[in-house]
Amino acid sequence: MPVSAAAAGSARALPPVAARVDAELARMDGEVDWLLALSPIHNDALWVGFEESGRTRIPPLRYIDLDTDLHAVRERLLALPVEDIESPLLSGLLAEKQRELDRQIELVRLRDTDGFINASLDLFGGVEPRLLELANRILGTVGPSVPLEAEAGIDEVLEAVEDELDWYRERSPDFTAEVVVDADLNSLMMVSHGRFYIDGDVRLPRARVQPLIQHEIGTHLVTRHNGSRQSLQQLRVGLAHYDPLQEGLGVLGEFLAGYLPGERLRVLAARVVATEMAIHREEVPAIFDLLHNTHGIPTDDAFDVAVRARRGGGLTKDAVYLSGLRDLVEYLAGGGEFEPLFTGKFALSHRVVLDQLVEEGWAVAPDLLPRYCSAPDAAERLARCRQTPVERLFHTEPDNVARAPAPEETA
């Protein structure tokens, strides 16, 4: 990344019109929480109904009630004077974000209608043949890692999360995150608009606690924090199409934190296959059957992946986890710089634009890097990632360096 005069201090202010549009877009991004709006609730009842039907039917997916006036938000969005922005560079980035927000509003509006899949394809794209081929190759060649007991529950996970947040706060006092425990979450952990959600019923192997924390905090919250220090607020909430790089960094963070099991890579591949099936209107029972009975994905994972693929009527976002990891590994294999990727939330295709923002003084170097970057062998682990194809980027057993101590053990 080029070094500018601003790189050592604060980013310079955006021009007036650009600053106003940027602030409004960031505010609207917070109003339209499309991920929560498309996350099914009462997931336990879904599984019970599926089992009672002999795994042939699933109850209708239910979601939170929407309290956002989507029409009003869209009117304000389209009224923004993007064409009056002083800088062509900023105008292009903000216009791109305006179009993406418009698509997100449309996605939520079309939830559970026949038009949802097309809206999802417009926003996230579909499954390219090369990605589907990679997914099937992973499912056919990657085996499970050594079996581990799921001994870590919510108390242990919360303790690890608080320790992690404290570590960042010691280095940057304005690092903030709201932790929400939700017993009806369809993910073990997730970050949405700066809030860190944890499944209240979480149960997982202790060796997976730190890698998942590095995925959520070390990627999503760290890039949000670094983005908040930029003049362009979109680097905090996310430039258009930022999801693949974010999720690629998150999964890579699990590997760099010491334990990305083969099962995890297989689940990412299963999500691609499930997305392709959802695009072709296949329902949860058919997706589950293929994943579980043909590819050997465990029952819980197969059901979770199938439900996620059918969210809203067919959400294609889940394919970006594997595509983002693949593209990131290819970028690193080509000698791409790693640390600048944490400057904020952006797409890998924005790397050249990011350099231009730094040169103009509108962006500065990252304030924080993920905690795993401070490990003694961090450089060695990253070098390994630059030389390893995606289908071999997993561990057969936990790396002892990354394993969190049991409560009765000393660090």
N, C-alpha and C positions, 0 to 999 in steps of 0.2 A: 504494500500500500504506500503511495507517495506520502511524504511527510510535509505538512504545511505548517505555517506559523501557528495556526489554531490547534494543531495536533497536541501541543503541550499544554493547552489551556482550555478555554471555553469556546464553543462554536459561535460564530457571529450570527446576528439576527437575520432572519429572512426578510426580503422586501415586504412592504405593508400588505399588498393584496395577497401575495403568496402565503404570508403568515396567517391572514384571516381565513383563507380557504383551507389551509392545513389544519388549523385549530378546529374548524367546523367539521371537517372530515374525520378527525380523531374523535370528536364528540359523538358523531353519528355512528362510528364504529362501535362505541360502547353501548349505544342504544339498541343496536341490532345484534343481540347475542344469538346468532343463528345456531351455534353449536349446542347450547343448552336447549334452544327451541326444538332441536331435532334429536335430542337424547331421550330415548324411551324411559318411562317411569314404571314402577311396580314390576320390576324385572323378575322377581321371584314367582309372581303369578303367571308370567309368560311361560316359564319353564314347567310349572305345574300343569298348566293347560296343555302344553306340548306333550308332556309325558302321558297325561290321561287320554290323549287322542291316539296313543300308540305311535307318537312322533309323526303324525300325518297332517296335523293342523296346528295353528298357533292362534291364540286370541289376538284381537286387533291391538296394534301398538298404541299406547297412550302417551301423551306428552303434557308438559306444563301448559297452563293457559297463557296465551299471549296478551300482554298488557301494553303493547306498543302499537301506536297508530302508524302502521306501515305506509299508508297513503300519504300522511302528513310528512313523515320522514323523507319519503321519496320526493315530494314536492320541494322541500328545502334542499335536498341533495342536488337536484337538477337545476335549481336556481342559483347555485354557486357560480361566481364569475371566473371560472377557470380560464376562459379565453383572455382575460385581462391580466393574468399573472405576468410579472415583469421579466422573468427568466424563462427562456425556452426549455432549459433543463428541468426546472421545477414544474413548469406547466405540463410537460409530458408525464412526469411522475404522478402529479396530482390528478390529472385527467384519467390516467390509468387506474388510479385508486377510486376515483368517482365511478367509473364504469364497473369496477368490481363490487363496490357497495350496492350499486343498483342491482346487480345480479344476485347478491346475497339477500336483498329484500325480496326479490322475486322468488328465490328459493324457499324462503320461509312462507311467503304468501301461498305458494303452490303445494305446501305440505299435504301429503296424502291425497293428491290429485293425479290424474293421468299425465299432467304436464311436468311433474316433478323431475323425472329422470332427465328430460331434455334440458331443464334448467340446471341440473347438477352437471351434466356433460358440458354445458356452456361455461360453467364456473370452474370445474376441476378437470375437465377432460375425461376421456375414457381409459381403456386399457390397450396400449399399443401392442402389436404382435411380439416385439422383442421383449417387452416386460412380461407378457404372459408366458413366453418361452422360459425366461429366467425363473419365474415363479414355479412352473412345473418342474424345472430342473432341480430347484431346491427341494421341492416336495418329494422328488424321486431319489435324491442322493444324500440329503442331510438327515442324519438320524438324531434321536434324542440324546441329550447329555446324561451324565450320571444322575440317578434319581436322588432327590433331596426332600427332606421332610419340610412341610410348610409350618415352621415353628414360630414365625414372627407374626404377631397380631397387631391390633390397632395401637395399643399402648407403646409397644416397642417401635413401631413405625413413626408414631408421633414424636417420640423422644429423638429419633434419628433426624426427623425433619427439623425440629427446633434447634438441634445442634448444628445442622447445616445452615439454617438461616442465621444463627448467631455467628458462624464462621464468616459469612459474607458481611454482616453488619460490623464486625470488628474491622474489616478492611474498607468498608464504605458505609458510614452511619445512616445514610439516607436510603439504603437498600430496604425495601418494604415488601411484604406479602401478607395477605389475609389467608389464613388456613381455615378451611371449611370441612368438617367431617359430615359426610352424607351417607346414610345407610342404604340409599336407593340410587346409587351411582352405577352406571353401566361400564365403568372403568375402575381399575384399582386406584389410579391416580390420574388427575388431569389438571391442566391450567387453562383457565378461561378468563380473559380480561384482567390478568394480574392476580386472580384468586386461585389458590392451590387447593383443589378438592381431593379428599381421600375417602375411599370407601370405608364406612364405619365397620363393615364386616371383613375387612381385608385380612387375608391370611396367605402368607407366601414364604418361601425359603429365605432364611436370613441372608444368604449370599446374594439375593436379588434386591434387597432393600436399598443398598447404596446405588447400584446401577439405575434403578428406577428413579431414585431421587435425583441422580445426575441428569437423567433424561428431562425431568420436569423442571427442577430448579436450575440445574447447571446449564440448561439450554433455554427453556421458555422464559423463566424469570430473569436470568442473567442478561439475555438479549433485550428484554423489556427494560431492565434497569439501564443498560448502556444506551438504548435508544432514547430513553427519557433525557439523556444528557445532550442530545443532538438538537439543533434548531428545527430540523424537520421532524415533526411529531409522528409522522408515518413510520419512522424507524422505531418508535415505541410500540405502536399498535400493529404495524405491519404494512409494508408496501404491497402492492398487488402481487398475488401469486407467491406469497412467501412460504406457504405451508410445506411444500416439498423439501426445501432446504432446512426448515425448522425441524421437521420430523426426521430427516436424514441425520442432522446433527444430534438429535436426541438419541436415536438408535446407536449412532457411532459413539456417543457418550457412554452408553451402556457397555460397549466393548472396551473403551478406554478406561472405564471404571473397574474393569476386571472380570466381568461375567455377563456375557451375552450367550445364553445357552442355545443349542441347536433348535430347541422347541420354539424359542422366540423368533428366530429367523423363519421357521416353518409357518408360524402364525402370520407373519408379514406376507409370506408367499400365499397363504390361504386367503388372506384379505384380497389379494389381487384376483385370484380365481373366483372368489365370492362376488367381487365387484363386477367381473365380466358376466357372471350368471345373472346378477340383479339387473344389469343393463338389458339383458334379454328376457326380463320379466319373470325369471325363475323365483319361486317363493322360498321361505325359510326351510320347510321340510326337504326340498330337493337340494338346496345348498348344504344343509346339515348332512344329508345322506352322503353326498359326494365327499365332503371334507372328512367325515368320521369313518365311513365304511370303505371308501376307496383310498383315501390318503392317510388314514390312521391318525387324524387329529383328535386329541382327547375330547371327551363329551362336552365338558364345560367350554373349552376353547372353540370347538366347532359350532356350538350353539351361539356363543357370544359373537363370533365372526359373522355368522349367518344373519343374526338380528341387526348387527351394525350395518351390514350391506343393504338391508331393506329399510333402514331408517328413512322416514319421510316419504317412502315410496321407491327408494333406490338411490342412496347417497354414494357417489363415486369417490369421495375423498379418501377412503381407506387405501386406495391403490397408491397414493402418494408416499406412503411410508417406505415401501420398497423402491419405488422409482426415485424418491429423494435420496435414499441411501446409495443406490446405484450411481446416480449422477454425482453425488458428493465424492464417492470413492474414485470415480473416474477423474474428477477434478483434482483430487489429491495425487493420484497416480501421475497426472500430467505436471506435477510440481506446483499446484495451486497453494497459495498462502492460507494458513489455518486461522490464525488469530483474528484477522480482519472480519471473519465470518460472524464474530460476536459483537460487531459494532452496533447492531440492531436487527430488526426483522426485515428481511428482504429476500428476493429470489436470487438464485445463483446467477441468473442472467443479468442481474443488476451489479455484478462486481465492477465492471468498467464504470458504471454510473456512480457507484460508491466512491471510487477513486476521484471522479470529477467533483463530487460533493466535498471531499476532503480538500482538494485543491482550491475550491472556492471558499473554504472555511466554514461551510455549513454542517460539517460533520467532523468529529474528532475520534481519536483512537479509543478502543474499549477501556472503560474504567475498571471492569472486572473480567476475569476469565473463569471458566469452570474450576471447581476445586480440584478435579482430577489432574488439571494441568500443573499443579504444584507437587505431584508425586515425583519421587526421585527418578523413576524410569519413564516419565511421561513422554519424553522425546523418542525413546526407543519404541514405545507402544504406537505412537503416531506414525513412526517410520514403517512399522509393520503394516499399518492400515494402508499406506501408500503402495504397498507391494502385494496386497492380498485381494483376490477377486471376491466379489460379494458373496458368492455361494460358499466360500471358505472362511468367511468372517464371523466365526463363532467359537465358543469354548466348549470343550467336552466336559470340563469340570471347573469349579470356581478357581480363580486366581487368589491365592491366600492373601495377597496384598490388599485385595478389595473386600475381603470378608469382614463384616461387622462383628465385633465381639458379642458374645451372649451376655445378658444382663449380669450374670454372676462372675464373668471373666473380667480381668483387668486389661486395659488397653495396652 
